Amino acid sequence: MSLFSEIFSWWGGNTWGTRFFTWRKGKFVGEDQFGNRYYIQKSGAGPLGVPARWVTYPKISEASQVPPEWHGWLHYTVDTPPTEERYIPRPWQKPHQMNMTGTSRAYRPKGSILGAGERAKSSSDYKAWKPN
C-alpha cells in the first residue's frame, strides 16, 4: 500500500490511524492463511463490556475475506481463538472464498441480465394488466 493511500484513504485498507491505534491498544492474537491479522484489546473493556476484537487486512478492507474459524471469534461466538485450539471444519463447510460480487466470477443465475440463457417460466410469473 502506498504512503499516500495510507494517509488519506480509509476505504483501501489500514490507515496510519488504524496502525497507531492497534500498536497502542491491541494485542496480537494470530494471523490467517490470507494474511489478515487479528487483535484483542490489551486492557479494559470495549463498548460491549468485554475486550474489543478486530482484524486488519493486508490489502483491501473486505469483511468477506475473514474465514469462518476467525469469524466466530471476532463476533464473540467462541471465546478461544483458532490459534489456541485445533479448528476442524464441519463436513458441510466449503473452503473459504471471498465475495465475488462485482467481478467476472460473480454468480449470475440463468436469465439474469449478465447471465447466459433464459429464465424458466413459472406459474407465478407476472401478467401485465391490459385494459378492455
MODELLER restraints for C-alpha pairs under 7 A, 6 or more apart:
rsr = mdl.restraints
at = mdl.atoms
rsr.add(forms.Gaussian(group=physical.xy_distance, feature=features.Distance(at['CA:6:A'], at['CA:14:A']), mean=6.41, stdev=0.5))
rsr.add(forms.Gaussian(group=physical.xy_distance, feature=features.Distance(at['CA:6:A'], at['CA:15:A']), mean=4.50, stdev=0.5))
rsr.add(forms.Gaussian(group=physical.xy_distance, feature=features.Distance(at['CA:6:A'], at['CA:16:A']), mean=6.04, stdev=0.5))
rsr.add(forms.Gaussian(group=physical.xy_distance, feature=features.Distance(at['CA:7:A'], at['CA:15:A']), mean=5.84, stdev=0.5))
rsr.add(forms.Gaussian(group=physical.xy_distance, feature=features.Distance(at['CA:7:A'], at['CA:16:A']), mean=5.95, stdev=0.5))
rsr.add(forms.Gaussian(group=physical.xy_distance, feature=features.Distance(at['CA:11:A'], at['CA:61:A']), mean=6.71, stdev=0.5))
rsr.add(forms.Gaussian(group=physical.xy_distance, feature=features.Distance(at['CA:12:A'], at['CA:60:A']), mean=5.04, stdev=0.5))
rsr.add(forms.Gaussian(group=physical.xy_distance, feature=features.Distance(at['CA:12:A'], at['CA:61:A']), mean=6.15, stdev=0.5))
rsr.add(forms.Gaussian(group=physical.xy_distance, feature=features.Distance(at['CA:13:A'], at['CA:57:A']), mean=6.40, stdev=0.5))
rsr.add(forms.Gaussian(group=physical.xy_distance, feature=features.Distance(at['CA:13:A'], at['CA:59:A']), mean=5.72, stdev=0.5))
rsr.add(forms.Gaussian(group=physical.xy_distance, feature=features.Distance(at['CA:13:A'], at['CA:60:A']), mean=4.77, stdev=0.5))
rsr.add(forms.Gaussian(group=physical.xy_distance, feature=features.Distance(at['CA:13:A'], at['CA:61:A']), mean=4.82, stdev=0.5))
rsr.add(forms.Gaussian(group=physical.xy_distance, feature=features.Distance(at['CA:14:A'], at['CA:56:A']), mean=6.70, stdev=0.5))
rsr.add(forms.Gaussian(group=physical.xy_distance, feature=features.Distance(at['CA:25:A'], at['CA:41:A']), mean=5.76, stdev=0.5))
rsr.add(forms.Gaussian(group=physical.xy_distance, feature=features.Distance(at['CA:25:A'], at['CA:42:A']), mean=5.68, stdev=0.5))
rsr.add(forms.Gaussian(group=physical.xy_distance, feature=features.Distance(at['CA:26:A'], at['CA:39:A']), mean=5.58, stdev=0.5))
rsr.add(forms.Gaussian(group=physical.xy_distance, feature=features.Distance(at['CA:26:A'], at['CA:40:A']), mean=5.49, stdev=0.5))
rsr.add(forms.Gaussian(group=physical.xy_distance, feature=features.Distance(at['CA:26:A'], at['CA:41:A']), mean=4.79, stdev=0.5))
rsr.add(forms.Gaussian(group=physical.xy_distance, feature=features.Distance(at['CA:26:A'], at['CA:42:A']), mean=5.34, stdev=0.5))
rsr.add(forms.Gaussian(group=physical.xy_distance, feature=features.Distance(at['CA:27:A'], at['CA:39:A']), mean=5.32, stdev=0.5))
rsr.add(forms.Gaussian(group=physical.xy_distance, feature=features.Distance(at['CA:27:A'], at['CA:40:A']), mean=5.30, stdev=0.5))
rsr.add(forms.Gaussian(group=physical.xy_distance, feature=features.Distance(at['CA:27:A'], at['CA:41:A']), mean=6.09, stdev=0.5))
rsr.add(forms.Gaussian(group=physical.xy_distance, feature=features.Distance(at['CA:27:A'], at['CA:42:A']), mean=5.36, stdev=0.5))
rsr.add(forms.Gaussian(group=physical.xy_distance, feature=features.Distance(at['CA:28:A'], at['CA:38:A']), mean=6.15, stdev=0.5))
rsr.add(forms.Gaussian(group=physical.xy_distance, feature=features.Distance(at['CA:28:A'], at['CA:39:A']), mean=4.62, stdev=0.5))
rsr.add(forms.Gaussian(group=physical.xy_distance, feature=features.Distance(at['CA:28:A'], at['CA:40:A']), mean=6.72, stdev=0.5))
rsr.add(forms.Gaussian(group=physical.xy_distance, feature=features.Distance(at['CA:29:A'], at['CA:38:A']), mean=5.50, stdev=0.5))
rsr.add(forms.Gaussian(group=physical.xy_distance, feature=features.Distance(at['CA:29:A'], at['CA:39:A']), mean=5.20, stdev=0.5))
rsr.add(forms.Gaussian(group=physical.xy_distance, feature=features.Distance(at['CA:29:A'], at['CA:40:A']), mean=6.74, stdev=0.5))
rsr.add(forms.Gaussian(group=physical.xy_distance, feature=features.Distance(at['CA:30:A'], at['CA:37:A']), mean=5.96, stdev=0.5))
rsr.add(forms.Gaussian(group=physical.xy_distance, feature=features.Distance(at['CA:30:A'], at['CA:38:A']), mean=5.39, stdev=0.5))
rsr.add(forms.Gaussian(group=physical.xy_distance, feature=features.Distance(at['CA:30:A'], at['CA:83:A']), mean=6.17, stdev=0.5))
rsr.add(forms.Gaussian(group=physical.xy_distance, feature=features.Distance(at['CA:31:A'], at['CA:37:A']), mean=4.48, stdev=0.5))
rsr.add(forms.Gaussian(group=physical.xy_distance, feature=features.Distance(at['CA:31:A'], at['CA:38:A']), mean=6.09, stdev=0.5))
rsr.add(forms.Gaussian(group=physical.xy_distance, feature=features.Distance(at['CA:35:A'], at['CA:58:A']), mean=5.93, stdev=0.5))
rsr.add(forms.Gaussian(group=physical.xy_distance, feature=features.Distance(at['CA:36:A'], at['CA:55:A']), mean=6.58, stdev=0.5))
rsr.add(forms.Gaussian(group=physical.xy_distance, feature=features.Distance(at['CA:36:A'], at['CA:56:A']), mean=5.79, stdev=0.5))
rsr.add(forms.Gaussian(group=physical.xy_distance, feature=features.Distance(at['CA:36:A'], at['CA:57:A']), mean=4.74, stdev=0.5))
rsr.add(forms.Gaussian(group=physical.xy_distance, feature=features.Distance(at['CA:36:A'], at['CA:58:A']), mean=5.95, stdev=0.5))
rsr.add(forms.Gaussian(group=physical.xy_distance, feature=features.Distance(at['CA:37:A'], at['CA:55:A']), mean=5.58, stdev=0.5))
rsr.add(forms.Gaussian(group=physical.xy_distance, feature=features.Distance(at['CA:37:A'], at['CA:56:A']), mean=5.30, stdev=0.5))
rsr.add(forms.Gaussian(group=physical.xy_distance, feature=features.Distance(at['CA:37:A'], at['CA:57:A']), mean=6.64, stdev=0.5))
rsr.add(forms.Gaussian(group=physical.xy_distance, feature=features.Distance(at['CA:38:A'], at['CA:54:A']), mean=5.88, stdev=0.5))
rsr.add(forms.Gaussian(group=physical.xy_distance, feature=features.Distance(at['CA:38:A'], at['CA:55:A']), mean=4.50, stdev=0.5))
rsr.add(forms.Gaussian(group=physical.xy_distance, feature=features.Distance(at['CA:38:A'], at['CA:56:A']), mean=6.56, stdev=0.5))
rsr.add(forms.Gaussian(group=physical.xy_distance, feature=features.Distance(at['CA:39:A'], at['CA:53:A']), mean=5.67, stdev=0.5))
rsr.add(forms.Gaussian(group=physical.xy_distance, feature=features.Distance(at['CA:39:A'], at['CA:54:A']), mean=5.40, stdev=0.5))
rsr.add(forms.Gaussian(group=physical.xy_distance, feature=features.Distance(at['CA:39:A'], at['CA:55:A']), mean=6.21, stdev=0.5))
rsr.add(forms.Gaussian(group=physical.xy_distance, feature=features.Distance(at['CA:40:A'], at['CA:51:A']), mean=6.43, stdev=0.5))
rsr.add(forms.Gaussian(group=physical.xy_distance, feature=features.Distance(at['CA:40:A'], at['CA:52:A']), mean=5.71, stdev=0.5))
rsr.add(forms.Gaussian(group=physical.xy_distance, feature=features.Distance(at['CA:40:A'], at['CA:53:A']), mean=4.42, stdev=0.5))
rsr.add(forms.Gaussian(group=physical.xy_distance, feature=features.Distance(at['CA:40:A'], at['CA:54:A']), mean=6.53, stdev=0.5))
rsr.add(forms.Gaussian(group=physical.xy_distance, feature=features.Distance(at['CA:41:A'], at['CA:51:A']), mean=5.12, stdev=0.5))
rsr.add(forms.Gaussian(group=physical.xy_distance, feature=features.Distance(at['CA:41:A'], at['CA:52:A']), mean=5.18, stdev=0.5))
rsr.add(forms.Gaussian(group=physical.xy_distance, feature=features.Distance(at['CA:41:A'], at['CA:53:A']), mean=6.38, stdev=0.5))
rsr.add(forms.Gaussian(group=physical.xy_distance, feature=features.Distance(at['CA:44:A'], at['CA:51:A']), mean=6.40, stdev=0.5))
rsr.add(forms.Gaussian(group=physical.xy_distance, feature=features.Distance(at['CA:45:A'], at['CA:51:A']), mean=4.40, stdev=0.5))
rsr.add(forms.Gaussian(group=physical.xy_distance, feature=features.Distance(at['CA:45:A'], at['CA:52:A']), mean=6.76, stdev=0.5))
rsr.add(forms.Gaussian(group=physical.xy_distance, feature=features.Distance(at['CA:46:A'], at['CA:52:A']), mean=4.94, stdev=0.5))
rsr.add(forms.Gaussian(group=physical.xy_distance, feature=features.Distance(at['CA:53:A'], at['CA:74:A']), mean=5.81, stdev=0.5))
rsr.add(forms.Gaussian(group=physical.xy_distance, feature=features.Distance(at['CA:54:A'], at['CA:74:A']), mean=6.56, stdev=0.5))
rsr.add(forms.Gaussian(group=physical.xy_distance, feature=features.Distance(at['CA:64:A'], at['CA:98:A']), mean=5.02, stdev=0.5))
rsr.add(forms.Gaussian(group=physical.xy_distance, feature=features.Distance(at['CA:64:A'], at['CA:99:A']), mean=5.62, stdev=0.5))
rsr.add(forms.Gaussian(group=physical.xy_distance, feature=features.Distance(at['CA:65:A'], at['CA:98:A']), mean=5.10, stdev=0.5))
rsr.add(forms.Gaussian(group=physical.xy_distance, feature=features.Distance(at['CA:67:A'], at['CA:96:A']), mean=5.79, stdev=0.5))
rsr.add(forms.Gaussian(group=physical.xy_distance, feature=features.Distance(at['CA:69:A'], at['CA:82:A']), mean=6.28, stdev=0.5))
rsr.add(forms.Gaussian(group=physical.xy_distance, feature=features.Distance(at['CA:69:A'], at['CA:87:A']), mean=6.88, stdev=0.5))
rsr.add(forms.Gaussian(group=physical.xy_distance, feature=features.Distance(at['CA:70:A'], at['CA:82:A']), mean=6.62, stdev=0.5))
rsr.add(forms.Gaussian(group=physical.xy_distance, feature=features.Distance(at['CA:72:A'], at['CA:78:A']), mean=5.68, stdev=0.5))
rsr.add(forms.Gaussian(group=physical.xy_distance, feature=features.Distance(at['CA:73:A'], at['CA:79:A']), mean=6.22, stdev=0.5))
rsr.add(forms.Gaussian(group=physical.xy_distance, feature=features.Distance(at['CA:73:A'], at['CA:80:A']), mean=6.85, stdev=0.5))
rsr.add(forms.Gaussian(group=physical.xy_distance, feature=features.Distance(at['CA:73:A'], at['CA:81:A']), mean=5.75, stdev=0.5))
rsr.add(forms.Gaussian(group=physical.xy_distance, feature=features.Distance(at['CA:100:A'], at['CA:106:A']), mean=4.73, stdev=0.5))
rsr.add(forms.Gaussian(group=physical.xy_distance, feature=features.Distance(at['CA:108:A'], at['CA:114:A']), mean=6.54, stdev=0.5))
rsr.add(forms.Gaussian(group=physical.xy_distance, feature=features.Distance(at['CA:108:A'], at['CA:115:A']), mean=4.98, stdev=0.5))
rsr.add(forms.Gaussian(group=physical.xy_distance, feature=features.Distance(at['CA:109:A'], at['CA:115:A']), mean=5.92, stdev=0.5))
rsr.add(forms.Gaussian(group=physical.xy_distance, feature=features.Distance(at['CA:110:A'], at['CA:116:A']), mean=5.81, stdev=0.5))
rsr.add(forms.Gaussian(group=physical.xy_distance, feature=features.Distance(at['CA:110:A'], at['CA:117:A']), mean=5.46, stdev=0.5))
rsr.add(forms.Gaussian(group=physical.xy_distance, feature=features.Distance(at['CA:110:A'], at['CA:118:A']), mean=5.96, stdev=0.5))
rsr.add(forms.Gaussian(group=physical.xy_distance, feature=features.Distance(at['CA:110:A'], at['CA:119:A']), mean=5.58, stdev=0.5))
rsr.add(forms.Gaussian(group=physical.xy_distance, feature=features.Distance(at['CA:111:A'], at['CA:117:A']), mean=5.32, stdev=0.5))
rsr.add(forms.Gaussian(group=physical.xy_distance, feature=features.Distance(at['CA:111:A'], at['CA:118:A']), mean=4.13, stdev=0.5))
rsr.add(forms.Gaussian(group=physical.xy_distance, feature=features.Distance(at['CA:111:A'], at['CA:119:A']), mean=4.15, stdev=0.5))
